[in-house]
Amino acid sequence: MRTASLGFTTPMRGNSRTAASLPLDRNAPLPSPVDPLFLAGFRTMLTFNHRTALVTGAGRGIGKAIAEVLARHGVTVICVSKSADSCGAVAAAITAAGGRAKALAVDVADGAAIAAAADSLLKEFPAIDILVNNAGITRDGLLFRMSDADWNDVISTNLTSCFHWTKLLARPMTRARWGRIVNITSVSGVMGNAGQANYSAAKAGMIGLTKTLAREFSARSVTVNAVAPGFIKTDMTNEFVNNPEASARILEAVPLKRFGESADVANLAAYLCSEEAGYITGQVFNVDGGMAM
């Protein structure tokens, strides 16, 4: 019978330190007693072969959680946010915990700033293997009350930034014939949401971009997927999460009757970035407690 070697690694050390290596024969009994590290590897470890990731909006919330999860799997993470303090704090915490991270302050609404950052990064790193487009803002209001500035700011930050980062960083991925792009959209882009014409349009645009780029890049083994969070507890949602009346109204539309955690999104995003997700592309995954079923 053919067997393969399964290696599991120590968190925060990537694939360089093998913690356990056991033959894979699904008909063979497990060792007795079962090594807890063996089971932990099955439960938690994904495969990343010396990869470098860039995560936008990594200074807080979902982006911060994605950066931390990728770092725990041994990925070198470039943490991008508009605030040098916020992305610097995240990168410093990752490094202090034994991971590898770099902070990069960029206003993602500024295409020229993105171009300069990408040029610098591609001189420092052979390639950015993983791109997570997560940066986003809200400027809510009913359409008749929405200013041009509120519309343009949200579209530029949430959607146009994805165009710039992907155009500039995906070419080395296609040359290497390996890459992962994950766009963090929203159920607002799937269902629409009154008072969020700008945000919903931007997030729906990300879904269309995801599906188109998945078709364009598939021949080069670069996958492009989207994750659509629902009501996740972050700084952006504190206003209603901490309001009992508002929370009750919102949770009426959530079958699981609770708000999600940033880790719920981050763990799925990490999987989509891994070697194990190489046959998944052009998909939108809702992480919303069942809202958009």
C-alpha positions as CSV (number, residue, x, y, z in Angstrom):
1,M,0.0,0.0,0.0
2,R,1.2,3.5,-0.9
3,T,1.8,5.8,2.0
4,A,2.6,9.4,2.4
5,S,4.4,11.3,5.1
6,L,2.4,13.8,7.1
7,G,4.5,16.4,8.9
8,F,3.1,18.7,11.6
9,T,4.8,21.8,12.8
10,T,5.1,23.8,15.9
11,P,2.9,26.9,15.8
12,M,4.7,30.2,15.0
13,R,7.6,28.3,13.4
14,G,6.2,27.4,10.0
15,N,7.3,24.2,8.3
16,S,10.9,24.4,9.4
17,R,10.5,22.6,12.7
18,T,8.8,19.2,12.4
19,A,7.0,18.2,15.6
20,A,5.7,14.9,14.5
21,S,6.0,12.8,11.3
22,L,3.8,9.8,10.9
23,P,3.0,7.5,7.9
24,L,-0.5,8.1,6.4
25,D,-2.3,4.8,6.0
26,R,-6.0,5.3,6.6
27,N,-6.5,1.5,7.3
28,A,-3.8,1.4,9.9
29,P,-4.7,1.8,13.6
30,L,-3.7,5.0,15.3
31,P,-0.8,4.8,17.8
32,S,-1.8,3.9,21.3
33,P,-1.9,6.0,23.3
34,V,-2.6,8.6,20.6
35,D,0.0,11.4,20.7
36,P,-1.9,14.7,21.5
37,L,0.4,16.6,19.1
38,F,-0.6,14.3,16.3
39,L,-4.3,15.1,16.9
40,A,-3.5,18.8,17.4
41,G,-1.9,18.8,14.0
42,F,-4.9,17.3,12.3
43,R,-7.1,19.9,14.0
44,T,-5.2,23.0,13.5
45,M,-2.3,23.0,11.1
46,L,-2.5,24.0,7.5
47,T,0.3,23.9,5.0
48,F,2.2,27.0,3.9
49,N,5.5,26.5,2.2
50,H,7.5,29.6,3.2
51,R,4.8,32.0,2.1
52,T,4.6,35.8,2.4
53,A,1.2,37.4,2.8
54,L,-0.1,41.0,2.6
55,V,-3.2,41.8,4.6
56,T,-4.9,45.2,4.3
57,G,-6.8,46.6,7.1
58,A,-4.7,44.6,9.5
59,G,-4.6,47.2,12.2
60,R,-7.8,45.9,13.9
61,G,-10.8,43.7,13.7
62,I,-11.0,41.0,11.1
63,G,-7.8,42.0,9.3
64,K,-5.8,41.8,12.6
65,A,-7.3,38.3,13.2
66,I,-6.3,37.1,9.8
67,A,-2.8,38.4,10.1
68,E,-2.4,36.7,13.5
69,V,-3.8,33.3,12.2
70,L,-1.5,33.3,9.2
71,A,1.5,34.2,11.4
72,R,0.7,31.3,13.7
73,H,0.9,29.0,10.7
74,G,4.4,30.3,9.9
75,V,3.5,32.8,7.2
76,T,5.5,36.0,7.0
77,V,2.8,38.7,7.2
78,I,2.9,42.3,5.9
79,C,0.3,44.2,8.0
80,V,-1.1,47.2,6.1
81,S,-3.3,49.9,7.5
82,K,-3.6,53.7,7.2
83,S,-2.3,54.2,10.7
84,A,1.3,53.4,11.4
85,D,0.5,52.9,15.0
86,S,-2.2,50.3,14.5
87,C,-0.4,48.1,12.0
88,G,2.9,48.6,13.9
89,A,1.3,47.3,17.1
90,V,-0.1,44.2,15.3
91,A,3.3,43.5,13.6
92,A,5.1,44.0,16.9
93,A,2.8,41.6,18.8
94,I,3.2,38.9,16.1
95,T,7.0,39.3,16.3
96,A,7.0,39.2,20.1
97,A,5.1,35.9,19.9
98,G,7.7,34.4,17.7
99,G,6.2,35.1,14.2
100,R,7.5,37.1,11.3
101,A,5.7,40.4,10.4
102,K,6.3,43.8,8.9
103,A,4.2,46.9,9.4
104,L,3.4,49.1,6.4
105,A,1.3,52.3,6.7
106,V,-0.5,52.9,3.4
107,D,-3.7,54.9,2.6
108,V,-5.4,52.3,0.4
109,A,-7.7,54.9,-1.1
110,D,-4.6,56.4,-2.7
111,G,-3.6,54.5,-5.9
112,A,-0.2,56.2,-6.1
113,A,0.6,55.2,-2.5
114,I,-0.3,51.6,-3.2
115,A,1.9,51.6,-6.3
116,A,4.9,52.9,-4.4
117,A,4.3,50.4,-1.6
118,A,4.0,47.5,-4.0
119,D,7.2,48.5,-5.9
120,S,9.1,48.6,-2.6
121,L,7.8,45.3,-1.4
122,L,8.6,43.5,-4.6
123,K,12.2,44.7,-4.3
124,E,12.3,43.3,-0.7
125,F,10.5,40.0,-1.3
126,P,10.7,37.7,-4.3
127,A,6.9,37.6,-4.4
128,I,3.9,38.3,-2.3
129,D,2.3,34.8,-2.4
130,I,-0.9,35.7,-0.6
131,L,-3.1,38.8,-0.8
132,V,-6.0,39.5,1.5
133,N,-8.0,42.5,0.5
134,N,-9.7,43.4,3.8
135,A,-9.5,47.2,4.2
136,G,-12.9,48.8,4.4
137,I,-14.8,51.8,5.8
138,T,-18.5,52.7,6.1
139,R,-20.2,56.0,5.4
140,D,-23.8,55.0,6.0
141,G,-26.9,57.0,4.9
142,L,-30.0,56.7,2.7
143,L,-29.3,57.4,-0.9
144,F,-31.0,60.8,-1.1
145,R,-28.9,62.0,1.8
146,M,-25.6,60.5,0.7
147,S,-22.9,62.9,-0.5
148,D,-20.6,62.4,-3.4
149,A,-17.7,62.3,-1.0
150,D,-19.4,59.5,1.1
151,W,-19.9,57.5,-2.1
152,N,-16.4,58.0,-3.5
153,D,-14.6,57.4,-0.2
154,V,-16.2,54.0,0.3
155,I,-15.8,52.9,-3.3
156,S,-12.2,54.0,-3.4
157,T,-11.2,52.4,-0.1
158,N,-13.3,49.2,-0.3
159,L,-13.2,48.4,-4.0
160,T,-10.7,50.4,-6.0
161,S,-8.0,49.5,-3.6
162,C,-8.6,45.8,-4.4
163,F,-8.0,46.6,-8.1
164,H,-4.7,48.4,-7.4
165,W,-3.3,45.8,-4.9
166,T,-4.3,42.9,-7.1
167,K,-3.0,44.4,-10.4
168,L,0.4,45.2,-8.8
169,L,1.0,42.0,-6.7
170,A,-0.7,39.2,-8.8
171,R,1.7,39.2,-11.7
172,P,4.6,37.6,-9.7
173,M,2.0,35.0,-8.5
174,T,1.1,34.1,-12.1
175,R,4.8,33.9,-13.0
176,A,5.4,31.5,-10.1
177,R,2.2,29.6,-10.9
178,W,1.1,29.8,-7.3
179,G,-0.9,32.4,-5.4
180,R,-3.9,33.0,-3.2
181,I,-6.1,36.1,-3.2
182,V,-8.9,36.4,-0.7
183,N,-11.3,39.3,-0.8
184,I,-13.2,40.1,2.4
185,T,-16.6,41.3,1.1
186,S,-19.8,41.3,3.1
187,V,-23.3,39.9,3.2
188,S,-24.3,43.5,2.4
189,G,-22.8,42.8,-1.0
190,V,-24.8,39.6,-1.3
191,M,-28.2,40.8,0.0
192,G,-28.0,44.6,-0.1
193,N,-28.8,46.7,3.0
194,A,-30.9,49.8,3.3
195,G,-28.7,52.8,4.2
196,Q,-25.6,51.3,2.7
197,A,-25.8,51.9,-1.0
198,N,-22.1,52.8,-1.2
199,Y,-20.9,49.9,1.0
200,S,-23.2,47.3,-0.6
201,A,-22.2,48.4,-4.1
202,A,-18.5,48.2,-3.2
203,K,-18.8,44.8,-1.6
204,A,-20.9,43.5,-4.5
205,G,-18.2,44.8,-6.8
206,M,-15.6,42.8,-4.9
207,I,-17.7,39.7,-5.6
208,G,-17.8,40.4,-9.3
209,L,-14.0,41.1,-9.3
210,T,-13.4,37.9,-7.4
211,K,-15.2,35.7,-10.0
212,T,-13.7,37.5,-12.9
213,L,-10.1,37.3,-11.6
214,A,-10.6,33.6,-10.7
215,R,-11.3,32.9,-14.4
216,E,-8.4,35.1,-15.5
217,F,-5.8,33.6,-13.2
218,S,-6.9,30.0,-13.0
219,A,-4.6,28.8,-15.7
220,R,-1.7,30.0,-13.6
221,S,-2.8,28.2,-10.4
222,V,-3.7,31.4,-8.6
223,T,-6.9,31.1,-6.8
224,V,-9.3,34.0,-6.0
225,N,-12.1,33.6,-3.5
226,A,-14.2,35.9,-1.3
227,V,-15.4,35.7,2.3
228,A,-18.6,37.5,3.1
229,P,-19.0,38.2,6.9
230,G,-22.3,39.0,8.5
231,F,-22.5,40.7,11.9
232,I,-19.1,40.2,13.4
233,K,-18.0,41.8,16.7
234,T,-15.4,44.4,15.7
235,D,-14.8,48.1,16.3
236,M,-17.0,48.8,13.4
237,T,-20.0,47.1,14.9
238,N,-19.6,48.0,18.6
239,E,-22.3,50.7,18.3
240,F,-25.1,48.1,17.9
241,V,-23.4,45.1,19.4
242,N,-23.3,46.9,22.7
243,N,-26.9,48.2,22.4
244,P,-29.3,45.5,23.7
245,E,-32.3,46.8,21.7
246,A,-30.3,47.1,18.4
247,S,-28.7,43.7,19.0
248,A,-32.1,42.1,19.5
249,R,-33.5,43.5,16.3
250,I,-30.4,42.4,14.3
251,L,-30.3,38.9,15.8
252,E,-33.9,38.3,14.7
253,A,-32.4,37.9,11.2
254,V,-29.5,35.6,12.3
255,P,-30.6,32.0,12.6
256,L,-27.7,31.2,15.0
257,K,-28.9,34.0,17.2
258,R,-25.4,35.4,18.0
259,F,-22.8,37.7,16.6
260,G,-19.8,36.2,14.9
261,E,-16.2,36.6,16.1
262,S,-13.3,37.8,14.0
263,A,-11.7,34.4,14.4
264,D,-14.7,32.8,12.5
265,V,-13.7,34.8,9.5
266,A,-10.0,34.6,10.0
267,N,-9.9,30.8,10.2
268,L,-11.8,30.4,6.9
269,A,-9.6,33.0,5.2
270,A,-6.5,31.2,6.4
271,Y,-7.7,27.9,4.9
272,L,-8.4,29.6,1.6
273,C,-4.8,30.8,1.6
274,S,-3.3,27.4,2.3
275,E,-2.0,24.6,0.1
276,E,-5.1,22.6,1.0
277,A,-7.4,25.0,-0.8
278,G,-5.7,24.7,-4.2
279,Y,-8.8,23.4,-5.9
280,I,-11.2,26.1,-4.7
281,T,-11.6,29.3,-6.8
282,G,-14.2,31.8,-7.7
283,Q,-16.3,31.1,-4.7
284,V,-18.0,33.3,-2.1
285,F,-18.3,32.0,1.4
286,N,-20.8,33.5,3.8
287,V,-19.8,33.7,7.4
288,D,-23.0,35.1,8.7
289,G,-24.8,32.7,11.1
290,G,-27.2,31.7,8.3
291,M,-28.4,35.2,7.4
292,A,-28.1,34.8,3.6
293,M,-29.3,31.2,3.3
